[in-house]
């Protein structure tokens, strides 16, 4: 398992230490480095697939604890700071580990292993889930997989079409494709992910789902045909 990670720390040397340790640690991919909590929040808005944050508590402006209060979803967190008195507050936010600066490679790797094990448990639950929760009009709506017809990319948004409604969310088709773990869903075009169970018919480079004609890209058609049962 590879965790997509982000460091949030105003100190350049600390960020360099984390970058160096991450390069020597199996299962850790440091994809973002932020100089402030404010920058970290903006990154999470654009990239909801961050699995783990290495977070400094003491930062000018927004502190690490204030950052945790403002995030819209909570990735796994490993706290990094020079003061041990923040440990209690950190674990109130269910931080995976607490690393005291200067961070030793051995301690970094132990914390990373804890995060990998925790993420494995989370992923196992997601893989077995039969529904997704979609943020819509200020609330999270549970949508069973069996009710979803298709996902359609529309600019900076994605339409989630179900048997009875259309939900519009701020996301990307790429992000949704990465997070969907159910085998019934397949990306058949740069603008569509479909529920294979809902296909009515296929003709050349199009398919029909609930009277909607959906294009099939040349690259994705072989994958599609390999997923379906034919007599």
C-alpha positions as CSV (number, residue, x, y, z in Angstrom):
1,X,0.0,0.0,0.0
2,X,1.2,3.5,-0.9
3,X,0.0,6.5,1.1
4,X,-0.3,9.8,-0.6
5,X,1.1,12.3,2.0
6,X,1.3,16.0,2.7
7,X,3.5,17.9,5.1
8,X,2.3,21.1,6.7
9,X,5.1,23.0,8.4
10,X,6.3,26.6,8.2
11,X,9.9,25.6,8.9
12,X,11.9,24.8,5.8
13,X,14.4,22.5,7.5
14,X,11.6,20.4,9.0
15,X,10.0,20.0,5.6
16,X,13.3,19.0,4.2
17,X,13.7,16.4,6.9
18,X,10.3,14.9,6.3
19,X,11.0,14.9,2.5
20,X,14.3,13.0,3.1
21,X,12.7,10.5,5.5
22,X,9.8,9.9,3.2
23,X,12.1,9.1,0.3
24,X,13.6,6.3,2.5
25,X,10.3,4.9,3.8
26,X,8.4,2.2,1.9
27,X,4.7,3.0,1.4
28,X,5.1,6.8,1.7
29,X,4.6,9.1,-1.3
30,X,5.0,12.8,-0.3
31,X,2.9,14.6,-2.9
32,X,2.5,18.0,-1.3
33,X,4.6,20.3,0.9
34,X,2.9,23.3,2.5
35,X,4.4,26.3,4.3
36,X,1.2,27.1,6.2
37,X,-2.1,25.7,7.4
38,X,-4.0,28.0,5.1
39,X,-2.1,26.5,2.1
40,X,-2.8,23.0,3.4
41,X,-6.5,23.7,3.5
42,X,-6.4,24.9,-0.1
43,X,-4.5,21.8,-1.2
44,X,-7.1,19.5,0.4
45,X,-9.9,21.3,-1.4
46,X,-8.2,20.5,-4.7
47,X,-6.9,17.0,-3.8
48,X,-9.3,15.0,-1.6
49,X,-7.2,11.9,-2.0
50,X,-4.5,12.8,0.5
51,X,-4.2,9.8,2.9
52,X,-1.8,11.2,5.6
53,X,-0.7,14.6,6.9
54,X,2.5,15.3,8.7
55,X,1.3,18.4,10.7
56,X,3.2,20.9,12.7
57,X,1.2,22.3,15.6
58,X,3.0,25.7,16.1
59,X,2.7,27.8,13.0
60,X,2.1,31.5,12.5
61,X,-1.4,32.4,11.5
62,X,-3.6,29.3,11.6
63,X,-2.2,26.8,14.0
64,X,-2.1,23.0,13.5
65,X,-5.0,22.5,15.9
66,X,-7.0,25.2,14.2
67,X,-6.2,23.5,10.9
68,X,-7.7,20.3,12.2
69,X,-10.9,22.1,13.2
70,X,-11.4,23.5,9.7
71,X,-10.7,20.5,7.5
72,X,-13.8,19.2,5.7
73,X,-12.6,15.6,5.9
74,X,-10.0,14.1,8.2
75,X,-7.1,12.2,6.6
76,X,-4.8,10.3,8.9
77,X,-2.6,12.7,10.9
78,X,0.9,12.5,12.4
79,X,1.8,15.5,14.5
80,X,5.3,16.9,14.3
81,X,6.4,19.5,16.9
82,X,9.2,20.4,19.3
83,X,6.9,20.7,22.4
84,X,5.5,17.6,24.1
85,X,2.7,19.5,25.8
86,X,0.7,19.4,22.5
87,X,0.6,15.6,22.6
88,X,-2.7,15.4,24.5
89,X,-4.5,17.8,22.2
90,X,-3.1,15.9,19.2
91,X,-4.5,12.6,20.3
92,X,-7.9,14.2,21.0
93,X,-8.0,14.5,17.2
94,X,-7.0,10.8,16.9
95,X,-3.6,11.5,15.6
96,X,-1.8,8.3,14.5
97,X,1.5,9.3,16.1
98,X,3.4,12.2,17.7
99,X,6.9,12.9,16.4
100,X,9.2,15.2,18.4
101,X,11.5,17.5,16.4
102,X,14.2,17.0,15.3
103,X,12.6,13.9,13.8
104,X,14.7,10.7,13.7
105,X,14.3,8.4,10.7
106,X,13.5,5.5,13.0
107,X,10.7,7.3,14.6
108,X,9.4,8.6,11.3
109,X,9.3,5.0,9.9
110,X,7.5,3.7,13.0
111,X,4.8,6.4,12.6
112,X,4.5,5.7,8.9
113,X,4.0,2.0,9.6
114,X,1.2,2.8,12.1
115,X,-0.5,4.9,9.4
116,X,-0.2,2.2,6.7
117,X,-1.8,-0.3,9.0
118,X,-4.6,2.1,9.9
119,X,-5.2,2.9,6.2
120,X,-5.4,-0.8,5.4
121,X,-8.3,-1.1,7.8
122,X,-10.0,1.9,6.3
123,X,-9.5,0.6,2.8
124,X,-10.9,-2.8,3.7
125,X,-14.1,-1.2,4.9
126,X,-14.4,1.0,1.8
127,X,-13.9,-2.0,-0.4
128,X,-16.7,-3.9,1.3
129,X,-19.1,-0.9,1.4
130,X,-22.2,-1.0,-0.8
131,X,-22.9,2.7,-0.9
132,X,-21.2,6.1,-1.1
133,X,-21.9,9.3,0.8
134,X,-22.2,12.3,-1.5
135,X,-22.1,15.9,-0.2
136,X,-25.1,17.7,-1.5
137,X,-26.7,21.0,-0.4
138,X,-24.8,21.1,2.9
139,X,-25.4,17.5,3.9
140,X,-24.0,14.0,3.1
141,X,-26.5,11.9,1.3
142,X,-26.1,8.1,1.3
143,X,-26.5,6.7,-2.2
144,X,-26.5,2.9,-2.6
145,X,-24.3,1.6,-5.5
146,X,-27.3,-0.2,-6.9
147,X,-29.2,3.1,-7.4
148,X,-26.4,4.8,-9.4
149,X,-26.8,4.8,-13.1
150,X,-23.7,6.8,-14.1
151,X,-21.4,9.7,-13.3
152,X,-21.0,12.5,-15.9
153,X,-18.3,15.1,-16.0
154,X,-19.6,18.6,-16.5
155,X,-16.8,21.2,-16.3
156,X,-15.6,21.5,-12.7
157,X,-18.5,19.4,-11.5
158,X,-19.8,15.8,-11.8
159,X,-23.4,14.8,-12.1
160,X,-24.3,11.6,-10.2
161,X,-27.4,10.2,-11.9
162,X,-29.5,7.8,-9.9
163,X,-32.8,6.1,-10.6
164,X,-34.8,9.0,-9.1
165,X,-32.5,12.1,-9.0
166,X,-29.5,13.9,-10.2
167,X,-26.9,15.1,-7.6
168,X,-24.3,17.7,-8.7
169,X,-21.0,17.7,-6.8
170,X,-17.7,19.7,-7.1
171,X,-15.3,17.0,-8.0
172,X,-13.5,15.4,-10.9
173,X,-14.2,12.1,-12.7
174,X,-10.6,11.1,-12.1
175,X,-11.0,11.5,-8.4
176,X,-14.2,9.5,-8.3
177,X,-12.7,6.8,-10.5
178,X,-9.8,6.4,-8.1
179,X,-12.0,6.1,-5.0
180,X,-14.7,3.8,-6.4
181,X,-13.7,0.2,-5.5
182,X,-16.8,-1.6,-6.7
183,X,-16.3,-3.7,-9.8
184,X,-19.6,-2.8,-11.3
185,X,-18.4,0.7,-12.2
186,X,-16.2,1.4,-15.2
187,X,-14.9,4.5,-16.9
188,X,-16.0,4.2,-20.5
189,X,-15.3,7.7,-21.7
190,X,-13.4,10.7,-20.5
191,X,-16.7,12.2,-19.3
192,X,-18.5,9.0,-18.0
193,X,-18.3,6.3,-15.4
194,X,-21.2,3.9,-15.7
195,X,-22.8,1.2,-13.6
196,X,-22.4,-1.9,-15.8
197,X,-25.5,-3.5,-14.3
198,X,-27.6,-0.6,-15.8
199,X,-26.6,-1.0,-19.4
200,X,-29.6,-1.6,-21.7
201,X,-27.8,-2.1,-24.9
202,X,-24.5,-1.4,-26.7
203,X,-24.2,-0.4,-30.4
204,X,-20.8,0.4,-32.0
205,X,-19.4,3.2,-29.8
206,X,-22.4,4.1,-27.7
207,X,-24.5,2.5,-25.0
208,X,-27.9,3.2,-23.5
209,X,-28.6,3.6,-19.8
210,X,-32.1,4.7,-18.7
211,X,-32.7,6.2,-22.2
212,X,-29.5,8.1,-22.0
213,X,-27.1,7.6,-24.9
214,X,-23.5,7.4,-23.6
215,X,-20.4,7.4,-25.7
216,X,-17.7,4.7,-25.5
217,X,-14.2,5.7,-26.2
218,X,-12.1,3.6,-28.5
219,X,-9.5,3.0,-25.7
220,X,-12.1,2.0,-23.1
221,X,-14.2,-0.3,-25.3
222,X,-11.9,-3.4,-25.1
223,X,-12.0,-3.1,-21.3
224,X,-15.8,-2.7,-21.3
225,X,-16.3,-5.8,-23.5
226,X,-14.0,-7.8,-21.3
227,X,-16.1,-7.1,-18.3
228,X,-19.4,-8.2,-19.7
229,X,-20.9,-11.7,-20.2
230,X,-21.7,-12.6,-23.8
231,X,-23.5,-15.7,-25.2
